[in-house]
Amino acid sequence: MKNRFLLGAGVALAVASSWGTAQAQLLQMPAGPGAWYIGGEGGWTMLDDATNRFGGVRAIQTHSDGFNVGARAGYEWGPWRFEEEFNYRKNDINRFGAIATKGSRTTEALMTNAIYDFGFGGWGFTPHIGAGIGAVFVRDSFGFRNPAAGGSISHSSDVEFGYQGIAGIRYNINPSLAFDLDYRYLGTVDPTFRTNGGVRYSSEYSSHSVLASLTVKFGAPPPPAVAAPLPPQPMVAAPPKVFLVFFDWDKDTITPEGMQIIQQAANTFRAGGAVRIQVTGYTDASGSVGYNQRLSERRANNVANALGRLGIPRQQMAVSGRGKSAQRVPTADGVREPQNRRVEIVFP
């Protein structure tokens, strides 16, 4: 119990010393979306000596250092992490009072943890503190070390309320992967066991662990973009480039002059890189609406096919026809205006 009170005082002192630096961060709500995560953990565990009580009789139970393994899953929201953790710990039991023993004390802990990460000045490493509560399944299973002295002494278990303190450091390998190195103190309400002879005894449980873990995040927000410096003058967008291919009346055949324009458009595409261009066909105002729509589509497709033969992928073109709408030279219905019989190739 003395070790537990000393540890509690140490954790309280560490939290108090961190508060002055982290006060502004703790009061600030996190911004932006969070991320779900899962991870695995493992490491070393030291189990404190326990005082076992048989009524007014006491026997000290001592242990060897052991190991722990576990897994966690949770949600990271700004500097906060909220998680569920399962951890298995095992330590050998060396002595039970005056009896030399062989066997182990194991725990299976299911904990709910809250952890706060301190992001100091853009460091790659971020310290954190946290706490957790949950249920801990504690088992004593041991017997005489000397077989001639007898067999098993106890094979008993109990489930008790558990609590833990967490302190560590995290390194974010990339936005989706993080490595943690933690110290974790786990304590429980005093468990009660029975010897194989049916004698009840109460004990204690408090352990100290060093854990390494690897965490994978899902849907992690991208790192904030670095703002570009403002230009000295406002930039004016360049006007789109337009190439006009004209057609004879009621024809969708490309003329030699039109082919020269298409060649110029293809050269511009190759010089400017892969961009999506608009190929739109039109007619003059003579003819019906339906006929002119079909004629404008044939003209646009013929120009697109010619561009394709010159090396422009069809998926880089948005091909459409607009019939006699959007006239270049406005006319009355039925007028044969050559400037309106065209295909426009527009570069954004």
Secondary structure, 3 states (H helix, E strand, C coil): CHHHHHHHHHHHHHHHHHHHHHHHHHHCCCCCCCEEEEEEEEEEEEECCEEEEECCEEEEEEECCEEEEEEEEEEEECCEEEEEEEEEEEEEEEEECCEEEEEEEEEEEEEEEEEEECCCCCCCEEEEEEEEEEEEEEEEEEEECCHHHCCEEEEEEEEEEEEEEEEEEEEEEECCEEEEEEEEEEEECCCEEEECCCCEEECCCEEEEEEEEEEEEECCCCCCCCCCCCCCCCCCCCCCEEEEEECCCCCCCCCHHHHHHHHHHHHHHHHHCCCCEEEEECCCCCCCHHHHHHHHHHHHHHHHHHHHHCCCCHHHEEEEECCCCCCCCCCCCCCCCHHHCEEEEEEC
